[in-house]
């Protein structure tokens, strides 16, 4: 049943099903810097909130499934070279920069031999301390920095920034950024592994390096700074531009006191931070070499190479890669690196989310299917988006209803076009024991998997290796091996085992297998960050102060227009509104018409239906029969919503406890409650865990 387009409400409510109603506007808090409250940072934020507005990141267009030896790219807007091509050679006007180049080229190079300055700067390794002071220059007027990097040199950092490659090419988390491309946002918060920028070798050794670099530097640096950096430019150099980044997401997160230092180094890295380089103050804090960035083992690199080769056409059809492994073994980081590496060769990668607790593109508790077209250069909360297909399961674990989990995954897979040749990556949960392992067996059998990548640590996979031979006799929750007769032992008439490539990756990073104990590194904190990232879409895209959620205008929805259900537990109808008020709800579309006899429509069981997004049910008007809902979902999509699903994914506490403008008790927050009372907690029903006697074992 379609829902009418929301309209503004003045005075009495109209007959439309979705309407706006003006709420009380309160003065929002002023957003602060992510790093410090120093006058310098305050000045930077003030000057660039208006001027520094980046367009949407656009990947260079390439033909799908085409994998050239070197990535082809055509210059786009963002960094255009100031010289022209004439019959394959460079032609430019002799100016002061060219004179600078001639002077320094004569002093630096002699008979084709580079001086010790170039040899010193070209050594591979981490750029830190003194090295950054020599190869980086700050453009104070425009508030940015230019960095010259040599082949295999790296910059590991905390913070956030926009990166533009002016010359050469660099790599971040497997994704190659080349000159001519637009700026890419980099996020390196304390909640995850720090990002590392690595300079790659240029494929063209015949380029006149300083001739091309001089006009590029002229756009961003003063004459003195250009002279200093030109001495360090060689044919193997890469030049990058770093600019501060301020987005609705970062402003929204920094408005909460407990998240104000999210993009600063954690406590265990404070002594490793470098605070006196030209790139400091832009939102980037370099780290010394003792702090590890992304550490790839030999098996890690081999698995990436094998999958990329398969996607280049070494197998028939499209590659379907399932990634599995126990908790805290690096599955999410591996998948992000794999997606970024594949995006160097194809325009998009399909992603099937099967991990309810650590989702990549949505708030927790969702199963989803979407096409990834942009690189993932940050943790999940930095790239929240609306999938093409999504089902709201409502819990961070599926142990209470295994059948609903598997049926939801199968429903998503059926929605994918079978004619697509785009590679597919399937993420799975870190539950690899008991029923969790049986779910993995089911998924491999039910989906046309071509590669199974199993991550482990310490020389083990922490569960049996999911090889094709093992799958031949393994039992799943819904699937079982084919029955064999005594005659099959002497013949080859039995069903052949499913064929796929099985790869084992041994993770070797520090702390593998253990959950992070530092601030922002626990799994529940990651889930809250993802939800906050989604709710940040309610903020205005224009620079300005953050508006708290209680000051935003909600939609009003009649009780008779939508059904209300609970996914994770049983709630008596008389208590349904108490449970849903002030909670996160999934906006879903039932396949059947919602009919009401004059009152609210309540569902007796959780349906498996499409979900288009989420909203905050901030109030319920029993007298007028209205729900008051905040959501970033487009009104044109809201017309199709006829179901609100309440799950176990709760709003972060900072949303409720940080409500400026109120005196006394805060709405939705109470301190006079005892969980020691009988029945004070929620009733849990486990539908999937059966006793051995029920299984006939």
TAZICOR-V410327 format. One line per field, one symbol per residue. ss: DSSP state (2 for helix, 1 for strand, 0 for the rest). psi: psi as a letter, one per 40 degrees, with the letter a starting at -180 (. if undefined). Layout:
ss->???
psi->???
This chain:
ss->0000001100000000011110000000000000000022222222222220000000000000000000000000000000011100111000022222222222220100100222222000110002222221111000011111100011111111111111101111001111000001111100000011111000000000222222222200002222222200000001111110000222222200222000000022222210000000000111100000000002222222222222222200000111111000002222222222220000001111100000000000011111110000000222000000111100000000022222222222222000000001111000000022222222222200001111111001000000022220000000000000022220000000000011111110000000000000002222222222222222000000000022200111110000111100000022222222001111111000000000001100000001111111111110000111111000222200001111000000222220000000000000000000000000000000000000000
psi->hihihiiihhbiiaeidhiihhihhihiihiiiedifidddddddddedddghiihhhihhihiehgidhhhihhaidghieiihhfeihhihhadddddddddddddhhfehiiddddddehiahhibdddddeiihgddegiihhhiiheiihhiiaiihhhhdhaiihhfehhhiieiiihhhhgieeihiihhhhihhdheeigdddddddddddeiidddddddddehieeihhihhiihhiddddddeehdeedfdeiiideedeeihefideieeehhiiieehhahhhidddddddddddddeeeeihaihhhhhiiiifefddddddddddddeeeidihihhhehddgideiiieihihihheiigfiideefhihidhihhdeieiedegdddddddddddddehheehehihhhiiiegeibddddddddddddighdhhhhiaifeieeiihgidddddeihaddiiiihiiddddeifeihiihhihhhhhhheihehehiieiheeiddddddddddddeeeeiieiiiihhideeihiihhidediihihdeihhideedddddhfihihhihieihhiifeaihhhdihihiiheaiihgeihhddefiihhhiehhdddddehehhhhaehiiiddddeggieihahiiehieghheeihediihhhheehiidddef.
